[in-house]
Amino acid sequence: MPPDAVLVASVVGAFGVRGEVRVRPFSADPQALFSSRRWFLDAPGEGVAPAAARRCAIGYPRRVRVRAAREHGDDIVARFDDVDDRDAAQAFAGAQVYVPRASFPTPAADEFYWVDLIGLAVVNREGVALGRVEGLLETGPHCVLRLDTRERDGSEVMIPFVGAYVDRVDLAARTLHVDWTAGD
């Protein structure tokens, strides 16, 4: 597993009888899956003990070479090298799919991947540390930053990720600057 691996999807199961797998991406825009021909699979997630999963026939973690991938509704259908029948494809069911961060398409100047925002320190215009980005919520028209504020007061803070509130994202300094007060 590469050090910059990012969890992007999970394998739902086999698709058809020729060895294809159905993959459920965690993003509405799964370009990271299409931009890399190397995927890294790890043991199934919730509900399966990792030690038990690692004893299965295919072995985890495992690097697979993606021969082809296409969209199919909300999912992706992929074909791996050396997987040529339904039973072999079904053996991957539940596996977590990782892609190297270096394989992600370059975002536009004003776009950011969620994985790059999570963990950033959030500071307002007065220099007050509001917390760290714990996650984001997709609300339709825009995303909302969820802050971990345990260091400050433990309350939940949510800030819309829009230009009216976000002044600057400094990935190099791991800081997000906002127009927001501690009591908002």
C-alpha positions in Angstrom: 0.0 0.0 0.0 1.6 3.3 -1.0 1.9 5.9 1.8 -0.4 8.4 0.0 -3.2 5.8 -0.5 -6.7 7.3 -0.2 -9.8 5.2 0.4 -12.2 5.9 -2.5 -14.6 3.0 -2.9 -15.6 -0.5 -2.0 -16.2 -3.6 -4.1 -19.8 -4.6 -4.0 -19.4 -7.9 -5.8 -19.1 -9.6 -9.1 -20.8 -8.1 -12.2 -21.7 -10.6 -14.9 -19.9 -13.9 -15.6 -16.7 -12.7 -17.2 -14.8 -11.6 -14.1 -15.8 -8.0 -13.8 -16.5 -6.4 -10.4 -19.0 -3.8 -9.4 -17.4 -1.0 -7.3 -19.3 1.7 -5.3 -17.4 5.0 -5.2 -17.6 7.2 -2.1 -17.6 10.3 -4.3 -20.2 11.6 -6.7 -17.3 12.3 -9.1 -15.2 9.2 -9.1 -12.4 10.5 -11.4 -9.7 9.2 -9.1 -10.8 5.7 -9.9 -10.5 6.3 -13.7 -7.2 8.2 -13.5 -5.3 5.2 -12.0 -4.7 1.8 -13.5 -3.3 0.6 -10.2 -5.8 0.1 -7.3 -4.9 -1.2 -3.9 -7.4 -3.4 -2.2 -7.6 -4.0 1.5 -9.7 -6.2 3.8 -13.4 -5.7 3.9 -14.5 -2.9 6.3 -17.2 -2.9 9.0 -18.6 -6.2 10.1 -15.6 -8.4 9.1 -12.7 -8.9 11.4 -9.5 -7.8 9.6 -7.6 -10.9 10.7 -10.3 -13.2 9.3 -10.4 -11.3 6.1 -6.7 -11.4 5.6 -6.8 -15.2 5.7 -9.1 -15.4 2.6 -7.9 -16.9 -0.7 -7.0 -13.6 -2.4 -5.0 -12.1 0.4 -5.0 -8.5 1.5 -3.6 -5.9 1.0 -3.4 -6.5 -2.7 -2.4 -4.4 -5.7 -4.6 -5.0 -8.8 -4.1 -3.8 -12.3 -7.2 -2.3 -13.8 -7.7 -3.5 -17.4 -10.9 -1.5 -18.0 -13.4 0.6 -16.0 -16.7 2.2 -16.9 -19.6 3.9 -15.2 -22.7 1.8 -14.7 -25.4 3.9 -13.0 -24.0 5.1 -9.6 -21.4 2.4 -9.6 -18.3 1.5 -11.7 -17.7 -1.8 -13.4 -14.1 -2.8 -13.5 -12.1 -5.6 -15.0 -8.8 -6.6 -13.3 -5.9 -8.5 -14.9 -5.9 -12.2 -14.1 -9.6 -12.2 -13.0 -11.6 -14.0 -15.7 -14.7 -15.6 -14.0 -17.5 -14.7 -11.7 -16.2 -16.7 -8.7 -12.8 -15.0 -8.9 -14.5 -11.5 -9.1 -16.9 -12.4 -6.2 -13.9 -13.1 -4.0 -13.2 -9.4 -3.9 -16.7 -8.5 -2.5 -16.4 -6.1 0.4 -12.8 -5.1 -0.3 -11.9 -1.5 0.3 -10.4 0.3 -2.8 -7.5 2.7 -2.4 -5.9 4.9 -5.0 -2.6 6.7 -4.6 -3.2 10.5 -4.0 -0.6 11.2 -6.7 -3.0 9.6 -9.3 -5.8 12.0 -8.6 -6.5 14.5 -11.4 -5.2 18.0 -10.7 -8.1 20.2 -9.4 -8.8 23.7 -10.7 -7.2 26.6 -8.7 -10.4 27.1 -6.6 -11.2 23.4 -6.1 -10.0 21.0 -3.4 -10.3 17.3 -2.7 -12.0 16.6 0.7 -9.0 14.4 1.7 -6.8 17.5 1.4 -9.1 19.7 3.6 -9.6 17.1 6.4 -7.2 17.9 9.3 -6.5 21.5 8.3 -6.4 24.0 11.2 -9.2 26.6 10.8 -8.3 30.2 11.8 -10.6 33.3 11.6 -9.6 36.8 10.5 -8.9 37.8 14.1 -6.3 34.9 14.3 -8.5 32.8 16.7 -8.1 29.0 16.2 -11.6 27.6 15.7 -10.6 23.9 15.4 -9.6 21.4 12.8 -11.6 20.1 9.8 -13.0 16.8 10.9 -15.1 16.1 7.8 -17.4 17.7 5.2 -21.0 17.3 4.4 -22.5 17.4 1.0 -25.7 19.5 1.1 -26.4 19.9 -2.5 -25.6 23.5 -3.4 -22.3 23.5 -1.5 -20.2 21.5 1.0 -20.1 22.3 4.8 -17.0 22.0 6.9 -17.4 20.1 10.1 -14.9 21.3 12.7 -13.4 19.3 15.7 -13.4 21.9 18.4 -12.3 19.8 21.4 -9.3 22.0 22.0 -11.4 25.1 22.2 -14.8 24.2 23.8 -16.1 20.9 22.4 -19.1 22.4 20.6 -19.8 21.5 17.0 -19.0 24.1 14.4 -20.2 24.0 10.8 -19.0 26.5 8.2 -20.3 26.6 4.6 -17.4 26.0 2.2 -18.2 29.0 0.1 -16.3 32.2 -0.8 -18.5 34.3 1.5 -16.9 32.5 4.5 -13.7 30.9 3.3 -11.0 33.5 2.7 -8.1 31.2 1.8 -7.0 27.6 1.8 -3.2 27.2 2.5 -2.5 23.5 1.9 1.3 24.1 2.4 0.7 25.6 5.9 -2.2 23.1 6.6 -4.5 26.1 7.4 -7.9 27.3 6.3 -8.7 31.0 6.9 -12.3 31.9 7.3 -14.6 34.9 8.0 -16.3 33.4 11.0 -16.4 34.2 14.7 -16.1 31.7 17.5 -19.7 32.2 18.6 -21.4 31.7 15.2 
